[in-house]
Structure formats: C-alpha cells, structure tokens
Amino acid sequence: MTRHLKTWSAALAGVVMLATAGVAGAIEIAPFEASAFETAKAEGKSVVVDVTASWCSTCRAQTKIIDTLAGKPEYKDILVLKVDYDKQKDEMRSLGAQNRSTLIAFKGAEERGRSVADTNPASVEKLFTSALGQ
C-alpha cells in the first residue's frame, strides 16, 4: 500500500468509528407500530409518542427540539414513536390524542405526561425527562 492510501484508510476507519459511536448513543426514532409500543411498555422502557404531520409547522418546530434532545446522552434510552396524524387515526384514538403536535411520555405502561403544540424547548425536555421516570 502506498503511504497515502494507508493514511486515507486510517482516517476513514476513524470516521466510521466516530459515526458508529454517535449512533449507538442516540435516541431511537421510529414510526409508531402498536406492537413495538406495547412491547416497549411491557419491558418498562421510556417512550415518547409524537403525533406529527409533515405539513404542520408546530410539528416541525417540535422535531427540531427532539433532534436536539437526541444528541444528549441522558436521553439515549428513550424510544420516540412517530404517529402520522393523517394516516394513523385509529392509533391516535387508542392513545387519546386528538390533535397533531401532541407529545405523550411513558415510563413503562404509566403515562408520565403529555403536551399539545408545545414548542418551548425547556418544557419539551421536561416531558422527555418524565419519560425516564424522573
């Protein structure tokens, strides 16, 4: 191998390691599926349900806050499940959610808090903290 190729390979390996480490400590965000939600609750996991719509400006503001929280290590154990406001009406009914931009925090089967149209980063973070049981 040439010296440049070895240097480039070592640099690439370092980038891959950093990227993998960052993903491993991140909040998991997934589409809402009832079976995944029920399993997470039964296992006592921390879950935040996010009722969202692609066209909703409040939802976009909440997504930015959630993305910021996703980078904080203290929230790495939270599962965020996204309910599509336009396509998952039955799921919304089962959660007692009537509006888009609704966030619901669970620790296991216990609902720990909920908010609607909240775009205050501090109060959204407080809701996430409640999902940790704190």
Phi, psi and chi 1 to 4 in degrees:
 res  aa     phi    psi   chi1   chi2   chi3   chi4
   1 MET       -  143.9 -102.7 -171.7 -155.2      -
   2 THR   -76.1  161.2   67.3      -      -      -
   3 ARG   -61.4  -39.3 -174.1  171.9   57.4  120.2
   4 HIS   -66.1  -40.1  -67.6  -61.7      -      -
   5 LEU   -65.7  -40.3 -174.1   55.0      -      -
   6 LYS   -63.6  -42.8  -74.1 -179.3 -176.4  178.1
   7 THR   -64.1  -44.7  -58.2      -      -      -
   8 TRP   -64.0  -42.0 -174.5   83.5      -      -
   9 SER   -62.7  -42.2  -65.4      -      -      -
  10 ALA   -65.6  -40.7      -      -      -      -
  11 ALA   -64.9  -43.0      -      -      -      -
  12 LEU   -62.3  -41.9 -179.0   58.8      -      -
  13 ALA   -62.2  -38.6      -      -      -      -
  14 GLY   -65.0  -42.2      -      -      -      -
  15 VAL   -63.4  -43.7  168.4      -      -      -
  16 VAL   -61.6  -42.5  168.9      -      -      -
  17 MET   -63.1  -43.4  -83.9 -174.4    9.0      -
  18 LEU   -65.0  -43.0  -73.9  174.2      -      -
  19 ALA   -63.5  -42.6      -      -      -      -
  20 THR   -65.9  -40.8  -56.4      -      -      -
  21 ALA   -63.9  -39.5      -      -      -      -
  22 GLY   -65.5  -38.9      -      -      -      -
  23 VAL   -70.0  -38.0  170.0      -      -      -
  24 ALA   -63.0  -28.7      -      -      -      -
  25 GLY   -99.4   11.5      -      -      -      -
  26 ALA   -94.4  156.0      -      -      -      -
  27 ILE   -59.7  138.5  -73.0  176.3      -      -
  28 GLU   -87.4  127.1 -179.5 -177.1   -7.3      -
  29 ILE  -120.0  126.3  -59.8  173.4      -      -
  30 ALA  -145.0  158.1      -      -      -      -
  31 PRO   -62.9  146.6  -17.3   27.6      -      -
  32 PHE   -69.2  127.1 -175.8   92.1      -      -
  33 GLU  -132.5  129.4  -68.2 -178.9   10.0      -
  34 ALA   -55.4  -40.6      -      -      -      -
  35 SER   -65.9  -40.8   60.8      -      -      -
  36 ALA   -66.1  -38.7      -      -      -      -
  37 PHE   -64.2  -47.2  178.7   56.2      -      -
  38 GLU   -64.6  -40.0  -67.6  -56.0  -37.3      -
  39 THR   -63.4  -46.1  -61.8      -      -      -
  40 ALA   -61.2  -42.4      -      -      -      -
  41 LYS   -64.1  -45.3  -72.6 -168.5  -40.9 -179.0
  42 ALA   -62.4  -30.5      -      -      -      -
  43 GLU   -86.0    1.8  -67.3  174.5   -6.1      -
  44 GLY    75.6   20.6      -      -      -      -
  45 LYS   -76.4  162.3  -67.6 -170.9  177.2  179.9
  46 SER   -89.0  124.9  -59.1      -      -      -
  47 VAL  -133.5  137.7  179.2      -      -      -
  48 VAL  -120.0  123.1  173.6      -      -      -
  49 VAL   -94.1  130.5  174.8      -      -      -
  50 ASP  -118.9  107.9  176.9   12.2      -      -
  51 VAL   -87.0  114.5  179.6      -      -      -
  52 THR  -136.2  157.9 -171.8      -      -      -
  53 ALA  -136.0  139.2      -      -      -      -
  54 SER   -62.7  -27.7   60.3      -      -      -
  55 TRP   -91.5   -1.0   47.5  -94.0      -      -
  56 CYS   -90.8  118.4  170.0      -      -      -
  57 SER   -68.2  -34.7   59.6      -      -      -
  58 THR   -65.2  -40.8  -57.8      -      -      -
  59 CYS   -62.3  -40.5  -60.0      -      -      -
  60 ARG   -63.3  -40.2  -77.7 -167.6  -60.4  -85.8
  61 ALA   -63.9  -40.7      -      -      -      -
  62 GLN   -65.2  -38.8  -72.6  177.2  -32.1      -
  63 THR   -60.5  -39.9  -64.1      -      -      -
  64 LYS   -61.4  -41.1  -72.4  179.7 -176.3  178.0
  65 ILE   -65.6  -45.8  -63.6  167.0      -      -
  66 ILE   -61.0  -41.2  -67.7  168.2      -      -
  67 ASP   -62.3  -37.4  -71.4  -13.5      -      -
  68 THR   -65.6  -44.9  -61.9      -      -      -
  69 LEU   -64.0  -31.5  -64.9  174.7      -      -
  70 ALA   -60.9  -24.8      -      -      -      -
  71 GLY   -85.3   -4.3      -      -      -      -
  72 LYS   -94.1  126.6  -66.5 -173.9  173.8 -172.0
  73 PRO   -61.6  -27.0   14.3  -22.3      -      -
  74 GLU   -68.0  -14.9   59.5  -95.3   39.2      -
  75 TYR  -107.4   11.0  -59.5  112.0      -      -
  76 LYS   -62.4  -21.8   67.4  179.0  174.1   41.0
  77 ASP   -92.0    5.6  -66.3  -33.2      -      -
  78 ILE   -89.2  136.0  -66.2  178.3      -      -
  79 LEU  -100.9  122.9  169.2   62.3      -      -
  80 VAL  -103.1  122.2  176.0      -      -      -
  81 LEU  -111.1  122.5  -65.2  174.1      -      -
  82 LYS   -95.4  119.4  -61.4 -124.5  176.3 -143.2
  83 VAL   -95.4  126.9  175.4      -      -      -
  84 ASP   -80.7  111.4 -174.0  -46.2      -      -
  85 TYR   -55.4  -37.4  174.0   80.0      -      -
  86 ASP   -81.6  -23.1  -65.2  -47.8      -      -
  87 LYS  -117.8  -12.9  -63.1  176.6 -177.6  170.7
  88 GLN  -122.4   56.1  -67.2 -176.0  -66.7      -
  89 LYS   -65.0  -37.8  -63.3  -63.2 -175.3 -178.8
  90 ASP   -63.5  -41.4  -71.2  -20.4      -      -
  91 GLU   -64.2  -40.2  -70.1   82.3  -10.8      -
  92 MET   -60.8  -45.1  -73.5  177.9   56.3      -
  93 ARG   -60.4  -41.6  -85.8 -170.0  -73.7  -77.6
  94 SER   -65.0  -25.1   73.2      -      -      -
  95 LEU   -93.1   -6.4  -66.3  160.7      -      -
  96 GLY    71.3   25.5      -      -      -      -
  97 ALA   -97.8  126.7      -      -      -      -
  98 GLN  -108.1  -14.2  -61.2  177.1    0.9      -
  99 ASN  -130.2  154.6  -60.1  -59.6      -      -
 100 ARG   -68.9  168.7   65.3 -168.9 -175.3  -79.6
 101 SER    59.8   32.2   69.7      -      -      -
 102 THR   -97.8  131.6  -62.0      -      -      -
 103 LEU  -116.5  131.6  -61.1  171.5      -      -
 104 ILE  -129.3  124.8  -49.3  168.2      -      -
 105 ALA  -102.0  136.1      -      -      -      -
 106 PHE  -129.1  142.5  -67.4   86.8      -      -
 107 LYS  -119.2  105.6  177.3   63.2  176.7  170.1
 108 GLY    63.4 -136.1      -      -      -      -
 109 ALA   -83.1   -7.9      -      -      -      -
 110 GLU   -87.7  123.5  180.0 -175.4   -1.6      -
 111 GLU   -72.4  124.6 -178.3  176.2  -34.3      -
 112 ARG  -100.3  -17.3  -56.2  -72.7  -58.4 -160.2
 113 GLY   171.8  163.4      -      -      -      -
 114 ARG  -152.8  154.1   83.6  174.1   42.0 -149.3
 115 SER  -145.3  156.5   66.6      -      -      -
 116 VAL  -130.2  127.1  177.8      -      -      -
 117 ALA    62.2   27.8      -      -      -      -
 118 ASP   -86.2  119.8 -174.9   -1.2      -      -
 119 THR  -119.5   19.8   57.5      -      -      -
 120 ASN   -87.5  114.3  178.4  -53.3      -      -
 121 PRO   -54.7  -38.0  -25.6   34.6      -      -
 122 ALA   -66.8  -41.7      -      -      -      -
 123 SER   -76.1  -32.2   58.2      -      -      -
 124 VAL   -65.9  -40.4  171.7      -      -      -
 125 GLU   -63.9  -38.1 -175.2  166.5    8.0      -
 126 LYS   -61.9  -39.2 -175.0  175.9  179.6 -179.3
 127 LEU   -63.5  -42.8 -176.1   74.0      -      -
 128 PHE   -62.4  -40.6  -90.1   64.6      -      -
 129 THR   -61.9  -36.5  -59.8      -      -      -
 130 SER   -65.0  -30.0   74.1      -      -      -
 131 ALA   -67.6  -20.8      -      -      -      -
 132 LEU   -83.1   -4.1  -65.2  171.9      -      -
 133 GLY    87.1   15.5      -      -      -      -
 134 GLN  -103.7      -  -58.6  172.4    0.2      -
